[in-house]
Amino acid sequence: MASNHLYDGLLSGRESSTHCLLDVPGGRSWSYAELVALSGQLANLLRAEGVAPGDRIAVQVQKSAEAIALYLATVRAGAVFLPLNNAYTRAEVAYFLEDAEPAVFVCGSERVDEFEGVEARVYSLDGDGGGSLIEAAADQSEAFDSVARGPRDLVAILYTSGTTGLSKGAMLSHDNLLSNALTLVDYWQFDGDDVLLHALPIFHTHGLFVATHIILAVGGSMIFLARFDIDAMIAQLSRATSMMGVPTFYTRLLADARFERELVAHMRLFISGSAPMLAETHIQFEERTGQRILERYGMTETNMNTSNPYHGERRVGSVGFPLPGVDILISNPENGAELPAGETGMIEVRGPNVFLGYWRKPEKTALELRDNGFFISGDLGRIDDDGYVYIVGREKDLIISGGYNIYPKQIETEIDALDGVLESAVFGVAHADLGEAVAAVVVPLAGNELDPEQLVASLQASLARFKLPRKVFVLDELPRNAMGKVQKNQLRERYG
């Protein structure tokens, strides 16, 4: 049988296992053998459609066990998986289909008519597992010899959010994904007895690659929720040993009186990522549960780069240490020179997790991937004397006011510490004299009213005058994307 680097690395020896892989509350449970069998049928369907190694399979579907089987089928067929956010409009999807030129496009039944006339073969797949894709695969054999794929072969394209222009397709190889999964298994000490509570979307690195790959690699199980639902989370936590989420998951759990120490006393690990977590959330979680959330740092182009330790100090505000095999340096954004510990600059990443480049964008790839293998992340950060990495913000969010560099994260930290404040977002707006001025949007804690002038006055003791917000806006909540990241581009557009 031909060697398929990612598939064999994740599933070798478990293809016929009757152990539960996916438990879908309100639905059915899927063993490893059952999901592998369905993936075989789907892989044979792709082959019957003429899908060749390297062809793209674009997918915009609701989360389901069948969607995971389709992903595995794509890997087995030697094709390239291209997951798309469910929220994308017809116009947005049209750009991805034009750019990636997939051989097959799978979407929900309700959207099939929107894509009449596209070049790809269109199938449907719904959240309940129905649709023309599964119907067409039903007559196919469950047996499928995986197509040979090596470590450097392309296996997935994930489009970035495109907040500063058209989205770019990050090309990920078999070994980018497998090496990262195996590193995290060891670093976070997962094993076959783990039951992961999975409420993340599967069109994103966090839910599709990090969470799913880790469980596949160890032969564990997932409680597979279609989405984050507070009642379902509370109901299922007693059955789980571990959980991955974004900060919003944790703040909503903490806001529910049913989330108490006894409910999670058996849990061994809570992991957070995809967006920064407020210090207050860390503190409240530890007070409520007696456990510390493990925060880590990753991105579309690299999967996971750093993590707080499983054993040892998990520092609030830090994303921990570089993972084994991953090199992190801080460079001067203007000339690329490495900066010493403690100084803020550009985070650069090198390791087997770093992507191959941007799909059909060699010029953009050359700008962000250095000849020495380091990827220029676009994130600003620093490394302290103990080796802990801290994220300061995105380079595009850097404010340059009157010639001074201003890092929004520092100001947000000070605002968030004020009485009555839940969270904040700081960004730059055009200013005729200074070039840019500091603006802030602040969300109050429930039951509190905030006075913008008093808030600025309270910051005068902790921030230099040039860092003080010129304008403060009070909102009920910050705009976020599906993974909980604050959309500062929307704030700049609204208040600029």
Order of alpha helices (4+ residues) and beta strands (2+ residues): alpha-beta-beta-alpha-beta-alpha-beta-alpha-beta-beta-alpha-beta-beta-alpha-beta-alpha-beta-alpha-beta-alpha-alpha-beta-alpha-beta-beta-beta-beta-beta-beta-alpha-beta-beta-beta-beta-alpha-beta-beta-alpha-beta-alpha
